Amino acid sequence: MILGIGTDLANIDRIAGVLERHGDRFRNRVFTEREQRKAEGRPRAIAATYAKRWAAKEACSKALGTGLRMGIAWKDMAVSNLHGGQPVMHVTGWAAERLRQMTPEGHEAVIHVTLTDDYPWAQAFVVIEARPLSGPPIPKR
């Protein structure tokens, strides 16, 4: 069952400008160390990499049904990549709590994320799915 859907479109030039003006202050407020290493390790696509992750955080907050309010922090949502390159969304803090609240008993939440960029745009799409746990049904309390 689908619990939430979110999408966002970010302008790569806008993110490049924010990086230029605010540098580490912006990076450290919005992106985890792992996300920063990923972006900085792509010297020809630094701004595009940050823009995709920015869009993913916005899309995830929308899929959580909150947007960036209600206590959710930028770093509560983080994107990494599997060995083959597939992006994966991790949630902690308030975002993880919100995800727990949304997930029906007897289900596990799975966050699907896809990222793309085509200069000057970066886009992310997030779907939060509730999958039934295997085994006998868990009784409601």
C-alpha positions in Angstrom: 0.0 0.0 0.0 1.2 3.5 -0.8 1.6 5.7 2.3 3.0 8.8 0.6 4.3 10.3 -2.6 6.5 13.4 -3.0 8.4 15.0 -5.8 10.6 18.1 -6.2 12.4 20.0 -8.9 15.5 22.0 -8.0 17.5 24.4 -10.1 21.1 23.4 -10.2 22.3 27.0 -10.8 20.3 28.1 -7.7 22.0 25.5 -5.6 25.4 26.4 -7.1 24.8 30.0 -6.1 23.8 29.1 -2.5 27.0 26.9 -2.3 29.1 29.8 -3.5 27.5 32.4 -1.1 27.1 30.2 2.0 29.6 27.4 1.5 30.1 25.1 4.5 27.3 26.8 6.5 24.8 25.6 3.9 26.5 22.2 3.4 26.6 21.5 7.1 23.1 22.6 7.8 21.4 20.6 5.1 23.6 17.6 4.1 25.2 14.8 6.1 28.9 14.2 5.9 28.3 11.2 3.7 26.2 13.3 1.3 28.9 15.9 1.3 31.7 13.3 0.5 29.6 12.0 -2.4 29.0 15.5 -3.9 32.6 16.7 -3.4 33.9 13.5 -4.9 32.2 14.4 -8.2 34.2 17.5 -9.2 32.4 18.0 -12.5 28.9 17.6 -10.9 29.1 19.0 -7.4 26.2 21.4 -7.7 24.0 18.8 -9.6 24.7 16.2 -6.9 23.7 18.6 -4.1 20.7 19.7 -6.1 19.4 16.1 -6.5 19.8 15.5 -2.8 18.1 18.8 -1.9 15.2 17.7 -4.2 15.1 14.3 -2.6 14.8 15.8 0.9 12.0 18.0 -0.2 10.3 15.1 -1.9 10.7 12.9 1.1 9.2 15.6 3.5 6.2 15.8 1.1 5.8 12.0 1.1 5.9 12.1 4.9 3.0 14.5 4.7 4.7 17.3 6.5 6.8 19.3 4.1 9.7 20.9 6.0 7.8 21.8 9.1 6.6 20.1 12.3 10.2 19.6 13.6 11.6 17.8 10.6 15.3 18.7 10.0 17.2 18.5 6.7 19.6 16.0 8.1 16.7 13.8 9.3 16.6 12.7 5.6 19.8 11.5 3.8 20.5 9.9 0.5 23.2 7.4 -0.1 23.8 5.0 -3.0 24.0 1.3 -3.1 27.1 -0.2 -4.7 25.4 -0.4 -8.1 24.4 3.3 -7.9 20.7 3.0 -6.8 19.8 5.9 -4.4 18.5 5.0 -1.0 16.8 7.3 1.5 17.6 7.0 5.2 15.5 8.8 7.8 16.4 9.5 11.4 15.1 11.8 14.2 11.7 13.3 13.7 11.4 12.0 10.1 11.8 8.4 11.4 9.2 9.0 14.1 6.8 10.4 11.5 7.4 7.3 9.3 6.6 5.0 12.3 3.4 6.9 12.9 2.3 6.5 9.3 3.1 2.8 9.1 0.1 0.5 9.9 0.6 -2.3 12.4 1.8 -5.5 10.8 3.7 -3.6 8.0 7.1 -2.3 7.4 7.8 1.0 5.6 10.0 1.1 2.5 11.1 4.4 1.0 11.7 4.4 -2.7 13.6 7.3 -4.2 14.8 8.1 -7.7 16.9 11.0 -8.8 17.7 12.6 -12.1 19.3 15.7 -13.5 19.3 17.4 -16.9 21.0 20.8 -16.6 19.7 23.1 -15.3 17.3 20.9 -13.4 17.5 18.2 -10.8 14.5 16.1 -9.8 13.6 13.6 -7.2 10.6 11.4 -6.7 9.8 9.5 -3.4 7.2 6.9 -2.7 6.7 5.5 0.7 5.3 2.0 0.7 3.9 -0.1 3.5 4.7 -3.8 3.0 3.0 -6.5 5.1 5.4 -8.3 7.4 5.7 -12.0 6.7 4.3 -14.5 9.2 1.1 -14.5 11.1 -0.8 -11.3 11.5 0.1 -9.1 14.4 -3.0 -8.4 16.6 -3.9 -4.8 17.1 -3.5 -3.4 20.7 
